């Protein structure tokens, strides 16, 4: 699945499961990314973060490249 770059400036909404699934689905190990996102949401670390910041955090902490 290709990334929808128009979302990059939008805030990532932890309350919306479809957003977590969308971002996780951009990565080969989507289950690991989904668990990572759920943990970051629970800790409020990505609260009020843009999608772009979420991709950067995934890259920094999990080592996956930012999807295109």
ZIFENWO-V586018 format. One record per residue. N is the residue number from 1. PSI is psi in radians with two decimals (999 if undefined). OMEGA is omega as a letter, one per 30 degrees, with the letter a starting at -180 (NA if undefined). BURIAL is + if it has 16 or more other ideal C-beta (glycine too) atoms within 10 Angstrom, else -. Layout:
# ZIFENWO-V586018
<<N/PSI/OMEGA/BURIAL> <N/PSI/OMEGA/BURIAL>>
This chain:
# ZIFENWO-V586018
<<1/2.40/l/-> <2/2.59/a/-> <3/2.44/l/+> <4/1.65/a/-> <5/-0.27/l/-> <6/-0.30/l/-> <7/-0.23/a/-> <8/-0.61/a/-> <9/-0.17/l/-> <10/2.63/l/-> <11/2.40/l/-> <12/2.21/a/+> <13/1.81/a/-> <14/-0.41/a/+> <15/-0.28/a/-> <16/1.86/a/-> <17/-0.56/a/-> <18/-0.51/l/-> <19/-0.74/l/+> <20/-0.80/a/+> <21/-0.68/l/-> <22/-0.91/a/+> <23/-0.79/l/+> <24/-0.63/a/+> <25/-0.21/l/-> <26/-0.14/a/+> <27/2.58/a/+> <28/-0.73/l/-> <29/1.17/a/-> <30/-0.53/l/-> <31/-0.72/l/-> <32/-0.74/l/-> <33/-0.70/l/+> <34/-0.79/l/+> <35/-0.70/l/-> <36/-0.83/a/+> <37/-0.74/l/+> <38/-0.71/l/-> <39/-0.73/a/-> <40/-0.58/l/+> <41/-0.78/a/+> <42/-0.62/a/-> <43/-0.05/a/-> <44/0.29/a/-> <45/-0.54/l/-> <46/0.29/l/+> <47/2.25/a/-> <48/0.54/l/-> <49/2.58/l/+> <50/2.87/l/-> <51/-0.71/a/+> <52/-0.74/l/+> <53/-0.62/l/-> <54/-0.78/l/+> <55/-0.72/l/+> <56/-0.68/l/-> <57/-0.71/l/+> <58/-0.75/l/+> <59/-0.81/a/-> <60/-0.78/a/-> <61/-0.50/a/-> <62/-0.26/l/-> <63/0.11/l/-> <64/2.41/l/+> <65/2.67/l/-> <66/2.21/a/-> <67/2.70/l/-> <68/999/NA/->>
